[in-house]
Amino acid sequence: RERGVNSKAVSKLFKRYGTDLRVPSTKTANPRHRAWEWGVESVFWWARFGGHRDDTRHYAMNFKKANISGSQLLQMTELTLKLIGIPPEKCVTIKRVIVDLIKDKKQLKNLRI
């Protein structure tokens, strides 16, 4: 038995298809959403200077350091927000802002036929 190694694993069980790990299909963004194409700098700008900046500006660097692109942003859960260093008490608020972004009809690209 090795010293210094915690032999009792501390873990939390997650349901494989639970909303903690995956975004429910009912809340996924429209494929025409502009944010699918955003790079890391665009997500940083959205968090730092967007219309909801009162909620997100303090955590813009967390998104940048974790190299979060637009496609990743649209699929974030509270767990993934915690994993990039956002305090647990702010995760619900930021998740709500992301859901508002997903629902924003102005972010849909027009299709030309």
C-alpha positions in Angstrom: 0.0 0.0 0.0 1.4 3.4 -1.0 1.7 6.2 1.4 0.1 9.5 0.5 -2.5 8.0 -1.7 -6.1 8.3 -0.7 -7.4 4.8 -0.8 -11.0 5.9 -0.4 -12.2 7.4 -3.7 -14.4 10.4 -3.4 -16.9 10.4 -6.1 -20.3 11.7 -7.1 -22.5 9.5 -9.3 -23.9 11.0 -12.4 -26.6 9.5 -14.6 -25.1 8.8 -18.0 -27.7 10.8 -19.9 -28.6 13.2 -17.0 -28.6 16.9 -17.5 -25.5 17.3 -15.3 -23.4 15.8 -18.0 -25.3 16.5 -21.2 -27.5 19.3 -22.4 -31.1 17.9 -22.9 -32.0 17.7 -26.6 -34.9 20.1 -25.9 -32.4 22.8 -24.9 -29.9 22.4 -27.7 -29.3 25.4 -30.0 -30.7 25.7 -33.5 -28.1 24.6 -36.1 -28.4 28.0 -37.7 -27.2 29.8 -34.5 -24.3 32.1 -35.1 -22.5 31.0 -31.9 -21.7 27.6 -33.4 -19.0 29.3 -35.5 -17.6 31.5 -32.7 -13.9 31.0 -31.7 -12.4 31.4 -28.3 -11.9 35.2 -28.7 -15.6 35.6 -29.7 -16.8 33.8 -26.6 -14.4 35.9 -24.5 -15.8 39.1 -26.0 -19.4 37.8 -25.5 -18.7 37.2 -21.8 -16.7 40.4 -21.2 -18.6 43.0 -23.2 -22.0 41.5 -24.1 -25.4 42.8 -23.0 -25.4 40.5 -19.9 -21.9 41.5 -18.8 -23.0 42.3 -15.3 -23.3 38.5 -14.8 -20.4 37.2 -16.9 -17.6 39.8 -17.2 -15.8 38.6 -14.1 -15.6 35.1 -15.6 -14.6 36.0 -19.2 -11.0 34.9 -18.5 -12.3 31.5 -17.3 -13.8 30.9 -20.7 -10.6 32.1 -22.5 -8.2 30.0 -20.3 -10.4 26.9 -20.9 -10.4 27.6 -24.7 -14.2 27.5 -24.8 -15.5 28.0 -28.4 -19.0 28.9 -29.4 -20.0 25.3 -30.0 -18.8 24.4 -26.5 -20.5 27.4 -24.9 -23.9 26.4 -26.4 -23.6 22.9 -24.8 -22.3 23.9 -21.4 -24.0 22.6 -18.2 -23.6 23.7 -14.6 -21.0 21.0 -14.1 -18.9 22.2 -17.0 -19.1 25.7 -15.7 -17.8 24.5 -12.3 -15.0 22.6 -14.0 -13.7 25.8 -15.7 -13.6 27.6 -12.4 -16.8 29.4 -12.1 -18.0 29.5 -8.5 -21.0 27.2 -7.8 -23.2 30.0 -6.7 -22.8 31.8 -10.0 -23.2 28.7 -12.3 -27.0 28.9 -12.3 -27.0 32.6 -13.3 -24.5 32.0 -16.1 -26.3 29.0 -17.3 -29.4 31.1 -17.5 -27.5 33.7 -19.6 -26.4 30.9 -21.9 -29.9 29.6 -22.3 -31.0 33.2 -23.1 -28.4 33.3 -25.8 -29.6 30.0 -27.2 -33.2 31.3 -27.4 -32.2 34.6 -29.0 -33.8 34.6 -32.4 -31.6 37.5 -33.6 -28.6 35.0 -33.5 -30.1 32.8 -36.2 -28.5 33.0 -39.6 -30.8 33.6 -42.5 -30.8 30.9 -45.1 -30.6 31.9 -48.7 -32.2 29.5 -51.2 
